[in-house]
Amino acid sequence: MANKLVEENEQDLLLVTFCLEDAWYGLDTNLIQEVIVVGDITTVHHAPDYVRGISNLRGKIVTILDLNLKLGLPKHQLSSESRILIVPWMNEQVGLLVDSVADVVSLSRSQIESLPSNIKDEISQFLGGVYYLAEEDRLLGLLELDSVLVVADRD
């Protein structure tokens, strides 16, 4: 019986949902260390355009990526709703700047659908599927963190 419980839990997925340019995305909560309010960001000259800069988070330097630019969207305009998702990457912390964070949703991996053909190629390379939130009439693109950060390393 304990094995069945473990198998069921392995099928569940918790996603932090966030907005980029009026579209909604989700990222596995297991990949996120914390969500923070945007503070001081220092520009890094000669860095790729999607590198917004660096920030000091409790004594550690964190590279902040503008997720809008990384996904081929217009540059993020900071607002009071802007947030940074702190994620671990190659023994560092990386911050993903997003327009806003909504909530956490729970779903079964079996509810994830393939990408629709109308999603732009620039964005589809970073998504692992989509999930329809019926209660909010919202489609979530499921962000593949490895795709975002590995490509970031090659740019």
Buried (B, 14 or more C-beta within 10 A) or exposed (E): EEEEEEEEEEEEBBBBBBBBEEBBBBBBEEBBEEBBEBEEBEEEEEBEEBBBBBBEBEEEEBBBBBBBBBBEBEEBEEEEEBBBBBBEBEEEBBBBBBBBBBEEBEBEEEEBEEBEEEBEEEBBBBBBBBBEBEEEEBBBBBBBBEBBBEEBEEE
